[in-house]
Amino acid sequence: MTVTIEPVAYADKSVLGRLLQLYLYDFTEFQPRELNAHGEFEYRYLDLYWAPDYGEKRYPFFIRSEGSLAGFAMVRFVNGVNVMSEFFVLRPYRRRGVGAAAARAVFAALPGRWLVPEVTANLAAQAFWHGVIDGVTGGRFDEVRDENGLTQRFTT
């Protein structure tokens, strides 16, 4: 199976925005949120991926499996650290290795220091990231648990 990542062009911002709606809906299982008056979940950071705040960079990627759109990854680079802000694989592609391959591709595309946070209630995400990061780093990473959840810290 071929899994690739590609930068999201500004012209495809609306495609990413629609995928974000699916992601945010899925995420209501862990962090409830309300729809706005237009029947959408708010995501105030989308425009920043093409016009980041001073001192930061942002990287939106589409995930493709065999050429088909399968999800996205959104990375924020601030204070010398890459932060996996959002990561989403469409349900038909889950548990098939697509997410792990995409995560490895993102880490390879943006080498350096990393933080990958997960919310406390999302145990599946915690297990996924622990396994992927363990494989990428050969077990050389730290996990910090606090009131917000779990965060892995490592360098690629």
C-alpha positions in Angstrom: 0.0 0.0 0.0 1.3 3.4 -1.0 0.8 6.2 1.6 2.0 9.7 0.8 1.7 13.2 2.2 1.5 16.4 0.2 1.4 20.0 1.3 -2.1 21.5 1.1 -2.2 24.4 -1.4 -4.2 27.5 -0.5 -6.5 26.6 -3.4 -7.4 23.4 -1.5 -8.1 25.1 1.8 -11.8 24.4 1.4 -11.1 20.7 1.0 -9.1 20.7 4.2 -11.9 22.7 5.9 -14.4 20.0 4.9 -12.2 17.2 6.3 -11.8 19.2 9.5 -15.5 19.1 9.9 -15.4 15.2 9.9 -12.4 15.3 12.3 -14.1 17.7 14.7 -17.3 15.7 14.6 -15.3 12.5 15.5 -13.6 14.4 18.3 -16.8 15.4 20.0 -16.6 11.9 21.6 -13.7 13.3 23.7 -14.3 17.0 23.8 -17.9 18.1 23.2 -18.5 21.2 21.2 -21.5 22.9 19.6 -22.2 23.6 16.0 -22.4 27.3 15.0 -25.4 28.9 13.3 -24.2 27.5 9.9 -24.2 23.9 11.2 -20.4 23.8 11.3 -17.8 23.2 14.0 -15.6 26.3 14.5 -11.9 25.9 13.8 -10.3 29.3 14.2 -6.8 28.3 13.2 -7.4 27.2 9.6 -6.4 30.5 8.0 -3.2 30.6 10.0 -1.8 27.6 8.0 -1.3 30.0 5.1 -0.7 33.2 7.2 1.0 32.1 10.4 1.6 34.3 13.4 5.0 36.0 13.7 7.7 33.6 14.8 5.9 30.4 13.8 5.4 28.2 10.7 2.5 26.0 10.0 2.4 22.9 7.7 -0.9 21.4 6.5 -0.6 18.1 4.7 -3.1 15.8 2.9 -2.7 12.1 3.5 -3.3 9.9 0.5 -3.6 6.1 0.2 -3.1 4.7 -3.3 -3.6 8.3 -4.5 -7.0 8.7 -2.7 -7.6 11.3 -0.1 -7.4 9.5 3.3 -6.9 12.3 5.8 -4.7 15.2 6.9 -1.9 16.2 9.3 -1.5 19.8 10.6 1.8 20.8 12.2 2.7 24.0 14.0 6.4 24.9 14.3 7.0 27.3 17.2 10.0 28.0 19.5 12.1 25.4 17.6 9.6 22.6 18.1 7.2 20.8 15.7 3.8 20.2 17.3 1.3 17.8 15.8 -1.7 20.0 16.1 -4.2 17.9 14.3 -4.1 14.4 12.7 -7.0 12.6 11.1 -7.4 9.5 9.0 -10.8 8.8 7.5 -12.5 5.7 8.9 -12.2 3.5 5.8 -8.4 3.8 6.1 -8.0 3.2 9.8 -6.3 0.1 11.2 -4.7 -0.5 7.8 -1.3 1.1 8.5 -2.3 4.4 6.7 -2.0 6.5 9.8 1.3 5.1 10.9 2.8 5.5 7.4 1.6 9.0 7.2 2.9 10.0 10.6 6.3 8.6 9.8 6.3 10.6 6.5 5.4 13.8 8.4 8.2 13.2 10.9 10.6 12.6 8.1 9.5 15.7 6.2 10.0 17.9 9.3 13.0 16.6 11.2 13.8 18.0 14.6 12.2 18.3 18.0 8.6 17.2 18.3 5.7 17.3 20.7 2.6 15.1 20.1 -0.2 15.8 22.5 -3.3 13.6 23.0 -6.3 14.3 25.2 -6.8 12.1 28.3 -10.0 10.4 27.1 -8.6 9.4 23.7 -6.9 6.1 24.6 -6.8 4.9 21.0 -4.8 7.9 20.0 -2.4 7.5 22.9 -1.8 3.8 22.0 -1.4 4.8 18.3 1.1 7.6 18.9 3.1 5.6 21.5 3.6 2.8 19.0 4.5 5.0 16.1 6.8 7.2 18.0 8.5 4.2 19.7 9.1 2.8 16.2 10.4 6.0 14.8 12.7 6.8 17.8 13.8 3.3 18.8 12.2 3.9 22.2 14.0 7.2 22.8 11.2 9.5 23.8 9.6 10.9 26.9 5.9 10.9 27.8 4.5 13.5 30.1 1.0 13.1 31.6 -0.8 16.1 33.1 -4.3 17.4 33.5 -4.6 18.0 29.7 -3.6 14.5 28.7 -0.5 12.9 27.4 2.4 14.4 25.4 5.3 12.6 23.8 8.5 14.5 23.4 11.3 13.3 21.0 13.7 14.3 18.3 13.8 12.9 14.7 
